[in-house]
Amino acid sequence: MTNKERAKLAMDAMDKEYPEAVCSLTSEDPLQLLIATRLSAQCTDARVNLVTPVLFSKYKTVEDFASADIDDVGEIIKSCGLYKTKSKDIVMMARMILSDFGGKVPDNMDDLLKLPGIGRKTANLILGDVFGQPSVVTDTHLIRITNRLGLVDTKDPYKVEMKLRRLLDLSRSGTFCHQIVWHGRKVCTARAPKCGECCMASFCKFATGK
């Protein structure tokens, strides 16, 4: 079996198992999703979803965030961890969106990566979920599970993304990444994968041992 064939089997299995999978972060517009994703670094989506309603009720627009007091933003998001860095990034990215991008979240990788605190994982999520572009969101679940499947043999996020872009059907890759997150939380967990319950066990190198 080729990796391309294995990737198709994985995507088909995820479509069947998690047809309703979507991003776990709650947001109502591109800016909110951008901020929520920045907050999710080294923090659970569940925790972020507890914090963002307060944040987004106080700061409603890109102009609000651009003129926000960094320390005040930090106090609101404190429980998400790394709050000093994240609060500064949030305010500075809002200012750049206003000054450089006409108040709109950019719709391409190069410009998204110019924003403070935004890396390829966040940029891919925005491109896929907001703009419907081909995306591969290399979070910890995707890296772990695609390694176990045998699709990749590296934990470097960039290398994983590039390899998967060659293997996955890019018209479905954004949804696949969300499905993998759900599967990683429910079945293919980091410490104790439940291979006996896994819909991909028959073609997974970790589960079959070959």
C-alpha positions in Angstrom: 0.0 0.0 0.0 1.3 3.4 -0.9 1.2 6.4 1.4 -1.2 8.1 -1.0 -3.6 5.1 -0.8 -3.2 5.0 3.0 -4.0 8.7 3.2 -7.2 8.2 1.1 -8.3 5.4 3.4 -7.6 7.7 6.4 -9.7 10.5 5.0 -12.5 8.2 4.1 -12.5 6.7 7.5 -12.6 10.1 9.2 -15.5 11.2 7.0 -17.5 8.2 8.1 -16.6 8.5 11.7 -16.7 12.3 12.2 -19.0 13.7 9.5 -19.8 16.8 11.7 -16.3 17.7 12.8 -15.6 21.4 12.9 -13.1 23.6 14.6 -13.4 23.4 18.4 -12.8 27.1 18.9 -15.9 29.3 19.2 -15.8 32.4 17.0 -18.2 34.6 15.0 -15.8 36.2 12.5 -12.3 35.9 11.1 -10.7 38.2 13.7 -12.2 36.3 16.6 -11.0 33.0 15.1 -7.5 34.5 14.6 -7.4 35.7 18.3 -8.9 32.4 19.6 -6.3 30.4 17.8 -3.5 32.6 19.1 -4.8 32.0 22.6 -4.9 28.2 22.1 -1.1 27.9 22.0 -0.1 25.7 24.9 -3.7 25.9 26.1 -6.8 23.8 25.6 -9.6 24.8 23.3 -12.0 24.3 26.2 -10.2 26.9 28.3 -10.0 29.4 25.4 -13.8 29.0 24.9 -14.3 30.0 28.5 -12.2 33.1 28.1 -13.2 34.5 24.7 -16.8 35.4 25.5 -15.6 37.9 28.1 -12.9 39.2 25.8 -15.1 39.5 22.7 -17.9 41.2 24.7 -15.5 43.9 25.8 -13.6 44.2 22.5 -15.9 43.8 19.5 -14.0 45.2 16.5 -10.5 45.3 15.2 -10.4 49.0 16.2 -11.4 48.1 19.7 -8.5 45.6 20.0 -6.0 48.0 18.3 -6.7 50.7 21.0 -7.0 48.2 23.8 -4.8 48.4 26.9 -2.4 45.4 26.7 -2.5 44.8 30.4 -6.3 44.8 30.5 -6.3 42.2 27.7 -3.7 40.2 29.6 -5.9 40.2 32.7 -8.9 38.8 30.8 -6.8 36.0 29.1 -4.6 35.2 32.0 -5.9 31.7 32.6 -4.8 30.8 29.0 -1.1 31.0 29.9 1.6 33.0 28.4 -0.8 35.9 28.8 1.8 38.7 28.6 3.0 37.6 25.2 -0.4 36.7 23.9 -2.0 40.0 25.0 0.7 42.0 23.3 0.4 39.9 20.1 -3.4 40.4 20.0 -3.2 44.2 20.3 -0.3 44.5 17.8 -1.9 42.2 15.3 -5.0 44.3 15.4 -3.0 47.4 14.8 -1.2 45.8 11.8 -4.5 44.6 10.4 -5.7 48.2 10.5 -2.6 49.8 9.2 -1.5 47.3 6.6 -4.5 45.3 5.5 -7.4 47.7 5.5 -9.0 46.3 8.7 -9.5 42.9 7.2 -7.8 39.6 8.2 -5.4 38.7 5.4 -6.5 35.9 3.0 -3.0 34.6 2.1 -0.2 32.8 3.9 2.5 35.4 3.4 0.5 38.3 4.9 -0.9 36.2 7.7 2.7 35.2 8.8 3.5 38.9 9.1 1.1 39.3 12.0 2.6 39.1 15.5 2.4 35.7 17.0 1.0 34.0 13.9 2.7 30.9 12.6 1.8 28.5 9.8 -0.6 26.4 12.0 -2.8 29.4 12.8 -2.5 30.7 9.2 -3.6 27.4 7.8 -6.6 27.3 10.0 -7.7 30.8 8.9 -7.1 30.0 5.3 -9.1 26.8 5.5 -12.0 27.7 7.8 -12.4 31.4 6.8 -11.4 31.5 3.1 -12.0 27.9 2.0 -8.4 27.4 0.8 -6.4 24.2 0.9 -5.0 23.9 4.4 -3.1 21.5 6.6 -3.2 22.5 10.3 -0.3 20.7 11.9 -1.3 20.6 15.5 -0.1 18.0 18.0 -2.9 15.6 17.1 -2.2 15.6 13.4 1.5 15.2 13.9 1.0 12.3 16.3 -1.6 10.4 14.4 -0.1 10.8 10.9 3.2 9.5 12.3 1.4 6.5 13.8 -0.4 5.8 10.6 2.9 5.9 8.8 2.1 8.8 6.5 5.0 10.9 7.9 8.1 10.1 9.9 9.0 13.5 11.4 7.6 15.6 14.2 8.7 18.9 12.5 5.4 20.8 11.8 6.6 22.3 8.5 7.9 19.0 7.2 4.7 17.3 8.2 2.6 19.9 6.5 4.6 19.7 3.2 4.5 15.9 3.2 0.7 15.8 3.8 0.1 18.4 1.1 1.5 15.9 -1.3 -0.6 13.0 0.1 -4.0 14.4 1.0 -6.8 15.4 -1.2 -6.5 19.2 -0.5 -10.2 19.8 -1.2 -10.8 17.8 2.0 -7.7 18.4 4.0 -9.1 21.2 6.2 -12.0 19.0 7.4 -9.6 16.1 7.8 -7.5 18.1 10.2 -10.5 18.9 12.4 -11.6 15.2 12.3 -8.1 14.1 13.4 -8.3 16.4 16.4 -11.6 14.8 17.4 -10.1 11.4 16.9 -7.0 12.3 18.8 -9.0 13.3 21.8 -11.4 10.4 21.7 -9.4 7.4 20.5 -5.8 7.9 19.4 -4.7 9.7 22.5 -1.1 10.6 23.2 -0.5 8.2 26.1 -2.8 5.3 25.6 -4.2 4.9 22.0 -7.3 2.7 21.9 -6.4 0.8 18.8 -9.1 -1.8 19.4 -11.7 1.0 18.9 -10.0 2.7 16.0 -11.6 2.9 12.6 -8.1 3.1 11.0 -6.5 0.2 12.9 -6.5 -2.1 9.8 -4.2 0.1 7.8 -2.3 1.9 10.6 1.3 1.0 11.0 1.3 1.6 14.8 -1.8 -0.6 15.3 -0.7 -3.4 12.9 3.0 -3.2 13.8 4.0 -3.3 10.1 
